[in-house]
Amino acid sequence: MAQIKTSTFASSHARVVQTPQDGRPEFAFIGRSNVGKSSLINMLVGRKEMAHTSGKPGKTQLINYFLINHSWYLTDLPGYGYAVQSKKTRGKWEARTEKYFLNRQTLVAAFVLIDSNVPPQAIDLEFVNWLGEHGVPFVLAFTKTDRKKSRQGGSVDAFKSELLKSWEELPPIFLTSATRETGREEILEFIETTLLSLPWPFYGEPN
């Protein structure tokens, strides 16, 4: 099983131009506000307070970098779709997120988090389609699968059906629960396998 041996907070940035330039590959985590992103990140790294969780949506406002195993970054991006924020603030977040995905050459893949307890949301579908249109590699991670609504509602299948209306095939999909640590092994194996497939010029200098 793939393992995370070390995980440390590296840096936070308000602008993409300020992000690390050391050539290490990175996996970005993003999703609609309150999707459970921080809880999932903490579950993956095995630390309760690696990423700060909050009951208030929109807590993450910067691009946060966590250095994993001294070799790759887990990047925590601001959530999208939180209407209480001003249009000006939301516009800045959206512009920054777009710039990140279109220009970040060390990005290996984005983990798009989807709440498995709600019907397909237009904003999630639009974001996934936008990534596809711009050739950004991504996978889907459905969160909170331990909850009753997720087990009974069929929202995951509904989301897949919506995607298949415009996609010929689905991206890799992971079912996760931060509470039960569901999906941890599968996600870490995916990351490890992906990293091993990268050429050294991309991966940076060996440690």
VENGI-V782449 format. One record per residue. N is the residue number from 0. RES is the residue in one letter. OMEGA is omega in degrees with one decimal (* if undefined). NEAR is the number of other ideal C-beta (glycine too) atoms within 8 Angstrom. D_LAST is the distance of its C-alpha to the last C-alpha in whole Angstrom. Layout:
N;RES;OMEGA;NEAR;D_LAST
N;RES;OMEGA;NEAR;D_LAST
//
This chain:
0;M;175.6;5;21
1;A;-176.7;8;18
2;Q;169.6;5;17
3;I;-176.5;11;15
4;K;177.8;4;14
5;T;177.5;8;14
6;S;-178.7;12;15
7;T;173.7;6;16
8;F;-177.2;8;18
9;A;-175.7;8;17
10;S;174.6;8;20
11;S;-175.2;7;23
12;H;176.3;10;25
13;A;-177.8;7;29
14;R;-178.8;7;28
15;V;-177.7;11;26
16;V;-178.2;4;25
17;Q;-173.9;6;24
18;T;-175.7;12;21
19;P;-178.7;8;17
20;Q;-175.3;4;16
21;D;175.2;5;13
22;G;179.2;8;13
23;R;178.5;12;11
24;P;-179.4;13;14
25;E;175.6;13;16
26;F;-175.3;14;19
27;A;177.6;13;22
28;F;-176.5;14;25
29;I;177.8;13;28
30;G;177.3;15;32
31;R;-178.8;14;35
32;S;179.6;10;36
33;N;-179.8;8;36
34;V;-178.9;11;35
35;G;-175.2;12;32
36;K;-178.3;15;29
37;S;179.0;13;28
38;S;179.5;10;29
39;L;178.5;14;27
40;I;179.0;14;24
41;N;178.3;15;25
42;M;-178.1;11;25
43;L;-177.4;11;22
44;V;178.6;12;20
45;G;178.7;7;23
46;R;-173.4;7;24
47;K;-174.0;4;27
48;E;177.4;6;27
49;M;173.2;10;23
50;A;-174.8;12;25
51;H;178.2;6;29
52;T;-179.8;7;31
53;S;175.5;7;35
54;G;-179.5;2;38
55;K;179.7;5;39
56;P;177.1;9;38
57;G;-177.1;11;36
58;K;-179.9;9;34
59;T;-178.7;12;31
60;Q;179.5;6;31
61;L;172.9;8;28
62;I;-175.0;14;25
63;N;-179.1;11;23
64;Y;174.4;16;19
65;F;-179.1;16;17
66;L;-175.9;12;13
67;I;177.7;12;12
68;N;179.0;8;10
69;H;-172.0;6;8
70;S;179.2;9;7
71;W;-177.6;13;11
72;Y;165.7;14;14
73;L;-174.4;14;18
74;T;-178.3;13;20
75;D;-177.1;13;24
76;L;177.7;11;26
77;P;177.2;12;30
78;G;179.4;15;32
79;Y;172.6;13;35
80;G;178.7;8;39
81;Y;-168.7;12;40
82;A;-176.4;4;43
83;V;177.1;5;44
84;Q;179.9;8;42
85;S;178.7;5;44
86;K;179.8;5;44
87;K;-180.0;6;42
88;T;179.1;8;39
89;R;179.8;10;39
90;G;178.4;8;39
91;K;179.7;8;36
92;W;-177.3;12;34
93;E;179.2;9;35
94;A;179.7;8;34
95;R;179.3;13;31
96;T;179.0;12;30
97;E;-179.9;8;31
98;K;179.5;9;30
99;Y;-175.4;14;26
100;F;-177.9;13;27
101;L;-172.4;8;28
102;N;-174.5;7;26
103;R;-173.9;11;22
104;Q;-179.1;4;21
105;T;176.4;10;17
106;L;178.9;15;20
107;V;179.6;11;19
108;A;175.0;10;22
109;A;171.1;14;24
110;F;178.6;14;26
111;V;-175.8;14;29
112;L;-178.8;15;31
113;I;178.3;13;34
114;D;-176.6;15;37
115;S;-176.4;14;38
116;N;-177.6;9;41
117;V;176.3;7;43
118;P;178.6;6;44
119;P;-179.7;9;43
120;Q;-177.4;10;42
121;A;-176.8;6;43
122;I;177.1;9;40
123;D;179.8;13;37
124;L;179.3;12;39
125;E;-179.1;8;39
126;F;178.1;10;36
127;V;179.0;12;34
128;N;178.2;9;37
129;W;177.6;8;36
130;L;-180.0;12;32
131;G;-179.1;10;33
132;E;-177.8;6;35
133;H;174.7;8;33
134;G;179.1;5;30
135;V;180.0;10;28
136;P;-178.9;7;26
137;F;172.3;12;27
138;V;177.8;12;28
139;L;175.3;14;30
140;A;178.9;14;30
141;F;-174.2;16;33
142;T;172.9;17;33
143;K;-177.3;12;36
144;T;178.2;14;37
145;D;-175.0;9;38
146;R;-173.7;9;41
147;K;-178.8;5;45
148;K;179.9;9;45
149;S;-177.2;14;42
150;R;-173.4;8;43
151;Q;-167.9;6;46
152;G;-178.7;9;46
153;G;-177.7;6;45
154;S;179.3;14;43
155;V;178.7;12;40
156;D;179.2;7;42
157;A;179.0;10;44
158;F;177.1;14;41
159;K;-179.5;10;40
160;S;178.7;8;43
161;E;179.8;9;43
162;L;-176.9;11;40
163;L;174.9;8;42
164;K;-178.7;6;45
165;S;179.7;5;42
166;W;178.0;8;39
167;E;176.1;2;40
168;E;-175.5;3;37
169;L;174.6;8;35
170;P;174.2;6;31
171;P;-176.4;6;29
172;I;177.9;11;31
173;F;174.8;13;30
174;L;-172.8;10;32
175;T;171.1;14;31
176;S;179.3;12;32
177;A;-178.6;12;31
178;T;-176.7;5;33
179;R;-178.2;6;33
180;E;176.1;8;29
181;T;176.1;9;31
182;G;-177.0;12;28
183;R;-177.6;10;25
184;E;-178.1;8;24
185;E;-179.5;8;25
186;I;-179.6;13;23
187;L;176.5;13;20
188;E;177.7;10;20
189;F;-179.7;11;21
190;I;-179.2;11;18
191;E;179.6;9;16
192;T;179.4;8;18
193;T;179.6;10;18
194;L;-178.4;12;14
195;L;180.0;6;14
196;S;-176.4;5;17
197;L;175.0;10;15
198;P;-178.0;5;15
199;W;178.8;7;11
200;P;178.1;4;13
201;F;-173.7;9;14
202;Y;-179.0;11;11
203;G;-177.7;10;9
204;E;176.6;4;6
205;P;179.4;4;4
206;N;*;4;0
//
